[in-house]
Amino acid sequence: MNYIELQACPICGAHPAKELCDLGRPGGHGYPGCHTYQYKCLKCNLVKGTETHDIYDHKDVAQNRARAGWNEEVNRIRALMRENKNENQNF
C-alpha cells in the first residue's frame, strides 16, 4: 500500500499530528482493539481532517483515509483562500 504524504497546514504551515482514540469501552461494550484516526494541526488548532475508523478495514487503510481527509481539507481551505484573495484584488 502506498501511503499518502501529508500536506502542511494551510494556515500556519505546521505539519499535522495524528490523533488516535481507542474505540473500546469498559464493560465489554464498544469496539475493543479498534481506533479512530484523525489528523489535526496542533500549532494553530484551526484545521482538522476527516475522522476515520478501523472497525471494518485494516488500520493502514483507515490511517490512509485519514491522511486523504486531511489533504482534502487543506486543498479546500487553500482554494477558499485563493478565491478570497482574487475577490479582494477586484476592489
C-alpha atoms as a printed R data frame, in Angstrom:
   type eleno elety resid chain resno       x      y      z
1  ATOM     1    CA   MET     A     1   0.000  0.000  0.000
2  ATOM     2    CA   ASN     A     2   1.257  3.461 -0.892
3  ATOM     3    CA   TYR     A     3   0.992  5.869  1.990
4  ATOM     4    CA   ILE     A     4  -0.399  9.308  1.283
5  ATOM     5    CA   GLU     A     5   2.018 12.154  2.027
6  ATOM     6    CA   LEU     A     6   0.568 14.757  4.386
7  ATOM     7    CA   GLN     A     7   0.470 18.396  3.341
8  ATOM     8    CA   ALA     A     8   1.353 21.198  5.754
9  ATOM     9    CA   CYS     A     9  -1.358 23.233  7.460
10 ATOM    10    CA   PRO     A    10  -2.604 25.931  5.058
11 ATOM    11    CA   ILE     A    11  -2.943 28.449  7.903
12 ATOM    12    CA   CYS     A    12   0.350 28.221  9.798
13 ATOM    13    CA   GLY     A    13   2.496 25.793  7.765
14 ATOM    14    CA   ALA     A    14   2.961 23.277 10.608
15 ATOM    15    CA   HIS     A    15   2.800 19.552  9.990
16 ATOM    16    CA   PRO     A    16  -0.313 17.838 11.354
17 ATOM    17    CA   ALA     A    17  -0.318 15.357 14.194
18 ATOM    18    CA   LYS     A    18  -2.243 12.096 14.234
19 ATOM    19    CA   GLU     A    19  -4.852 11.795 16.948
20 ATOM    20    CA   LEU     A    20  -5.620  8.217 17.926
21 ATOM    21    CA   CYS     A    21  -8.639  7.272 20.017
22 ATOM    22    CA   ASP     A    22  -9.388  3.773 21.286
23 ATOM    23    CA   LEU     A    23 -12.956  2.712 20.477
24 ATOM    24    CA   GLY     A    24 -13.036  0.036 23.189
25 ATOM    25    CA   ARG     A    25 -15.247  0.780 26.152
26 ATOM    26    CA   PRO     A    26 -15.145 -0.513 29.733
27 ATOM    27    CA   GLY     A    27 -17.501 -3.386 30.482
28 ATOM    28    CA   GLY     A    28 -17.003 -5.077 27.099
29 ATOM    29    CA   HIS     A    29 -19.027 -2.577 25.063
30 ATOM    30    CA   GLY     A    30 -17.717 -0.692 22.052
31 ATOM    31    CA   TYR     A    31 -15.086 -1.970 19.639
32 ATOM    32    CA   PRO     A    32 -12.102 -3.335 21.591
33 ATOM    33    CA   GLY     A    33  -8.897 -3.202 19.574
34 ATOM    34    CA   CYS     A    34 -10.320 -0.659 17.120
35 ATOM    35    CA   HIS     A    35  -9.352  3.002 16.794
36 ATOM    36    CA   THR     A    36 -10.373  6.346 15.359
37 ATOM    37    CA   TYR     A    37  -7.750  8.246 13.347
38 ATOM    38    CA   GLN     A    38  -7.693 11.946 12.597
39 ATOM    39    CA   TYR     A    39  -5.017 14.470 11.647
40 ATOM    40    CA   LYS     A    40  -5.090 17.882 13.254
41 ATOM    41    CA   CYS     A    41  -2.873 20.951 13.357
42 ATOM    42    CA   LEU     A    42  -1.690 21.281 16.933
43 ATOM    43    CA   LYS     A    43   0.036 24.629 16.359
44 ATOM    44    CA   CYS     A    44  -2.906 26.778 15.236
45 ATOM    45    CA   ASN     A    45  -5.653 24.270 16.112
46 ATOM    46    CA   LEU     A    46  -7.771 25.572 13.222
47 ATOM    47    CA   VAL     A    47  -7.656 22.665 10.777
48 ATOM    48    CA   LYS     A    48  -8.515 19.038 11.220
49 ATOM    49    CA   GLY     A    49  -9.239 16.337  8.712
50 ATOM    50    CA   THR     A    50 -11.902 13.679  8.407
51 ATOM    51    CA   GLU     A    51 -12.226 11.173 11.232
52 ATOM    52    CA   THR     A    52 -11.840  7.524 10.136
53 ATOM    53    CA   HIS     A    53 -12.142  4.180 11.926
54 ATOM    54    CA   ASP     A    54 -10.516  0.776 11.571
55 ATOM    55    CA   ILE     A    55 -13.599 -1.161 12.637
56 ATOM    56    CA   TYR     A    56 -14.034 -2.898  9.284
57 ATOM    57    CA   ASP     A    57 -10.774 -2.063  7.483
58 ATOM    58    CA   HIS     A    58  -7.141 -2.710  8.287
59 ATOM    59    CA   LYS     A    59  -5.551  0.060 10.359
60 ATOM    60    CA   ASP     A    60  -3.277  1.079  7.448
61 ATOM    61    CA   VAL     A    61  -6.322  1.629  5.217
62 ATOM    62    CA   ALA     A    62  -8.069  3.705  7.896
63 ATOM    63    CA   GLN     A    63  -4.937  5.784  8.520
64 ATOM    64    CA   ASN     A    64  -4.546  6.401  4.788
65 ATOM    65    CA   ARG     A    65  -8.179  7.564  4.603
66 ATOM    66    CA   ALA     A    66  -7.442  9.946  7.480
67 ATOM    67    CA   ARG     A    67  -4.407 11.302  5.580
68 ATOM    68    CA   ALA     A    68  -6.527 11.766  2.457
69 ATOM    69    CA   GLY     A    69  -9.184 13.549  4.540
70 ATOM    70    CA   TRP     A    70  -6.569 15.925  5.943
71 ATOM    71    CA   ASN     A    71  -5.221 16.698  2.472
72 ATOM    72    CA   GLU     A    72  -8.754 17.282  1.112
73 ATOM    73    CA   GLU     A    73  -9.418 19.795  3.882
74 ATOM    74    CA   VAL     A    74  -6.084 21.523  3.204
75 ATOM    75    CA   ASN     A    75  -6.928 21.772 -0.518
76 ATOM    76    CA   ARG     A    76 -10.422 23.098  0.264
77 ATOM    77    CA   ILE     A    77  -9.033 25.820  2.545
78 ATOM    78    CA   ARG     A    78  -6.323 26.796  0.042
79 ATOM    79    CA   ALA     A    79  -8.964 27.128 -2.699
80 ATOM    80    CA   LEU     A    80 -11.072 29.365 -0.439
81 ATOM    81    CA   MET     A    81  -8.028 31.483  0.373
82 ATOM    82    CA   ARG     A    82  -7.261 31.898 -3.360
83 ATOM    83    CA   GLU     A    83 -10.869 32.870 -4.089
84 ATOM    84    CA   ASN     A    84 -10.839 35.398 -1.252
85 ATOM    85    CA   LYS     A    85  -7.543 36.859 -2.473
86 ATOM    86    CA   ASN     A    86  -8.904 37.188 -6.028
87 ATOM    87    CA   GLU     A    87 -12.101 38.851 -4.803
88 ATOM    88    CA   ASN     A    88 -10.125 41.346 -2.708
89 ATOM    89    CA   GLN     A    89  -7.920 42.249 -5.690
90 ATOM    90    CA   ASN     A    90 -11.010 43.254 -7.687
91 ATOM    91    CA   PHE     A    91 -11.920 46.055 -5.259
